[in-house]
Amino acid sequence: MWKRRLVNTSRGVFEIFIKGEGTPLCVTHHYSEFNETGDYFADTFTSSHQVYLVNLREAGQSAKAVEHYQLSMLETIFDLEAIREALGYNQWGYAGHSTGGMLGIIYAIYFSDSLSFNVVVGAAAREYATFSSECIYNRNHPQFTRMQELIEELKRSDLSDEARKALSIERTKLSLYDPQRYSEFFSTDRTKKMSATRMNFFNRELQIFDVSKKLKLITTPTLIMCGNYDVQCPLVYSLEMHDEILGSKLVTFLKSNHYPFLEEKELFLKEVQKFLLEIGS
């Protein structure tokens, strides 16, 4: 179990969960709501770092948004900076999967000096659906309609735990290279919810999201990782980030979709450890 803590910052109170020992590492996701059971992606780093798993504004017991703009990706980075300062760190690492990775890119663009390293997995630096029919959020993708139905159902606050679990499993299987291995990958008792408030705002902001021209500003040591068959943020967007971020390292997983840290767990861990050794972190 992860240790829960409320952190008082200059921008409000935020709920975080802590596990592991070592240098500090921040992990979050743009619209997930975490609890003491932790997170599969965050667990990847607890053997080498003290991981701070953050519930963002409007998630869990973290501060509410007084103004809608406080749910934006840039404002979220300001919140993370406030948390870092409140914890007393001059620097910490960052690791993000999917929309968590998108936040990592923005974080490094504006606050490279605050990050000792950045691990970005299955993410993009711009809106990823409109111009890629390989993306499951593109209307031409064969699973587009079902994915949208599942997302809307999961936003409901009146779902029973059993119904929520069944819908979440179906949704996750759409993003696995081998859906039949779901039970193997997700074998332990971890639970999390979706913040509908954050998700709804993100869906609007995503339509104009594009920081690709600013990637050259990143000076943080950056590891970009992506499954070759990622249907959420297709590989082309990781290739783009790698091309634009000076000195970045790219690792592609040939038998993974959106969850390489589970689908090819041993290789994923090996590549992360290799990267951290190379940068001395």
Secondary structure, DSSP 8 states (H G I E B T S, - for coil): --EEEEEEETTEEEEEEEE--SEEEEE--SSEE--TT--HHHHTTTTTEEEEEE--TTSTTS---SSGGGGSHHHHHHHHHHHHHHHT-S-EEEEEETHHHHHHHHHHHHHGGGEEEEEEES--SB--STT-TTSTTSTTSTTHHHHHHHHHHHT-TT--HHHHHHHHHHHHHTT-SSGGGHHHHS-S----EE-HHHHHHHHHHGGG-B-GGGGGG--S-EEEEEETT-SSS-HHHHHHHHHHSTT-EEEEETT-SS-HHHHTHHHHHHHHHHHHHHHT-
